[in-house]
Amino acid sequence: MALTIEDGTGVAGANTYLSEDEFAAYASARGKIITGSLEQLIIQAMDYVETLRFRGQKNSSDQALQWPRVGATR
């Protein structure tokens, strides 16, 4: 499965908020060693994030992911 990145515009079909390079840089900056498929790890993380409940609502009913949102202020 190819990664389709949500860029803040409500991308239809998006399945992640970051690229494999961004994920690897994030992990490296924290001293983490990643083994296995980065794409698979990102998809698994997104599966978890998408089960969480957030304030507000999606910007558009067409967007695939929970973010971007409106009304998500404290």
Backbone as a ProteinNet text record, in pm:
[ID]
protein_1_A
[PRIMARY]
MALTIEDGTGVAGANTYLSEDEFAAYASARGKIITGSLEQLIIQAMDYVETLRFRGQKNSSDQALQWPRVGATR
[TERTIARY]
84.7	0	88.7	64	140.7	88.9	179.2	139.7	85.8	-26.6	-84	-89.4	-13.9	7	-99.4	-157.7	-248.3	-161.4	-187.6	-104.8	-175	-286.8	-359.6	-476.5	-497.7	-606.6	-723.1	-717.1	-824.6	-815	-698.1	-671.8	-758.9	-838.7	-919.6	-826.1	-847	-763.5	-633.2	-610.5	-487.5	-486.5	-366.5	-355.1	-240.4	-183.6	-77.4	-62.4	4.4	35.1	181.5	262.3	404.3	459.7	573	639.4	731.5	780.1	876.4	1002.6	1048.5	1167.5	1144.5	1027.1	995.1	988.7	929.4	920.7	1060.1	1145.7	1282.1	1360.5	1345.1	1414.8	1365.3	1235.1	1175.7	1234	1236.7	1289.5	1438.6	1513.4	1657.8	1690.5	1615.5	1638.6	1616.5	1544.7	1516	1597.1	1695.1	1782.9	1717.4	1609	1537.9	1587.2	1603.3	1642.1	1517.5	1486.5	1367.2	1407.2	1339.7	1359.7	1226.6	1232.7	1110.2	1070.1	953.3	900.9	849.5	908.8	861.6	716.2	683	545.9	447.2	479.9	391.2	378.1	488.3	483.5	398.1	410.7	331	182.7	148.3	7.9	-46.9	32	-12.3	-33.7	56.1	41.2	-84.6	-109.9	-229.1	-356.2	-352.4	-468.4	-503.1	-400.3	-423.3	-475.6	-407.9	-447.6	-592.7	-633.1	-768.9	-875.5	-836.1	-933.8	-959.4	-875	-887.7	-999.8	-1055.7	-1161.9	-1101.8	-1142.3	-1090.4	-1205.1	-1176.3	-1275.5	-1299.6	-1413.1	-1445.2	-1489.4	-1482.9	-1520.2	-1426.8	-1427.3	-1344.2	-1379.9	-1281	-1306.9	-1403.6	-1394.7	-1476.5	-1517.4	-1636.3	-1680.3	-1606.9	-1540.4	-1466.3	-1326.8	-1272.7	-1135.9	-1130.3	-1018.6	-1004.3	-967.8	-889	-837	-907.7	-878.1	-941.7	-898.7	-783.3	-732.1	-710.9	-728.5	-753.6	-896.6	-913.3	-1042.3	-1076.1	-1203.2	-1250.3	-1308.7	-1300	-1356.5	-1277.4	-1149.3	-1066.7	-986.4	-1033.1	-962.7	-988.4	-909.9	-921.9	-1049.8
-118.1	0	123.7	212.6	336.8	435.5	517.8	620.9	742	793.5	917.4	1013.9	1121.7	1210.8	1320	1334.9	1446.4	1570.2	1673	1794	1912.9	1887	1994.9	2046.7	1988.4	2034.8	1936.9	1827.6	1728.9	1636.5	1584.4	1499.8	1374.2	1355	1233.5	1115.4	1007.5	889.1	893.2	998.8	1006.8	895.2	842.1	737.4	762.2	882.7	918.8	1070.3	1114.8	1256.8	1286.5	1183.3	1206.3	1104.3	1140.7	1053	955.1	856.8	763.1	836.8	934	1011.5	1091.1	1152.2	1228.4	1136.3	1019.1	921.8	876.1	845.5	801.1	911.2	1036.1	1148.1	1168.3	1156.6	1170.1	1063.4	940	830.5	849.3	884.9	903.8	1014.9	1123.5	1236	1196.8	1087.7	1039.4	915.1	883	770	634.3	629.8	504	438.4	308.8	232.1	161.9	186	128.6	6.2	-103.6	-223.4	-257.8	-318.3	-353.3	-244.9	-262.1	-171.5	-42.3	70.3	199.3	222.1	188.4	207.3	128.8	5.4	-77.2	-19.5	27.5	87.1	213.7	294.8	417.3	383.2	286.2	245.9	192.8	113.6	61.8	175.8	273.4	388.5	467.4	484.1	557	480.8	348.8	269.7	301.3	315.2	349.1	492.2	587.8	728.5	748	679	695.3	635.9	559.8	508.7	608.6	711.6	809.8	909.2	964.2	1063.7	1202	1296.5	1432.3	1531.6	1648	1755.3	1807.2	1871.5	1932.3	1829.2	1870.3	1779.2	1799.2	1700.4	1708.7	1833.9	1889.5	2004.8	1970.7	1847.9	1805.8	1660.4	1627.2	1487.5	1399.3	1461	1385.8	1343.9	1407.7	1376	1239.8	1170.9	1033.6	1024.8	1119.3	1111.3	1208	1194.4	1277.5	1424.3	1452.6	1589.6	1626.3	1751.1	1870.5	1874.6	1952.7	1964.2	2110.3	2134.9	2265.5	2245.8	2349.3	2342.5	2255.4	2237.4	2151.3	2231.5	2350.9	2433.2	2381.5	2427.4	2381.5	2422
0	0	0	-90	-96.3	7.7	57.5	152.6	77.2	124.5	72.4	189.6	181.2	295.5	302.3	421.8	451.5	469.7	391.4	395.6	460.6	527.7	593.1	512	394.7	308.7	302.4	380.4	378	258.2	233.3	116.9	120.1	17	5.4	-16.4	55.8	41	119.4	197.7	277.3	381.1	407.7	508.9	606.2	603.2	696.5	703.1	809.7	824.5	794.7	770.8	746.6	648.6	589.2	492.7	565.9	493.2	551	595.3	516.9	553.5	681.7	694.8	816.3	938.1	920.4	1029.1	1071.8	974.7	1004.6	1075.9	1032.5	1096.1	1239.4	1260.8	1394.3	1487.6	1441.9	1523.3	1550.2	1448.3	1461.9	1561.2	1557.2	1648.2	1793.9	1815.1	1950.3	1985.7	1900.1	1926.3	1906.9	1831.2	1807.7	1679.8	1684.5	1566.8	1514.7	1390.1	1328.5	1247.7	1274	1192.7	1127.5	1014	943.4	846	790.5	688.9	752.5	713.7	764.9	725.5	602.8	555.3	642.1	672.6	754.8	895.9	953.6	1087	1088.2	984.4	975.3	965.1	882.8	867.3	999.6	1071.2	1200.9	1300.5	1300.6	1389.8	1354.5	1225.9	1182.9	1218.6	1210.4	1252.5	1397.7	1481.8	1622.2	1636.4	1574.8	1587.1	1543.7	1441	1389.2	1481.3	1583.9	1681.2	1793.7	1804.2	1911.6	1881.8	1988.9	1974.1	1995.3	1912	1918	1926.5	1982	1985	1843.8	1827.2	1698.7	1597	1471.4	1363.7	1245	1156.7	1037.2	958	888.7	802.2	690.6	641.6	527.9	545.9	505	514.2	413.5	315.9	214.2	259.4	363.6	404.1	471.2	450.3	497.8	646	695.1	831.4	926.3	1055.2	1157.5	1153.4	1097.7	1089.4	944.8	905.3	985.6	1040.6	1149	1217.2	1243.2	1262.1	1308.3	1447.3	1529.7	1663.5	1758.8	1732.5	1817.4	1918.7	1951.9	2049.9	2190.2	2283.4	2422.2	2485
[MASK]
++++++++++++++++++++++++++++++++++++++++++++++++++++++++++++++++++++++++++

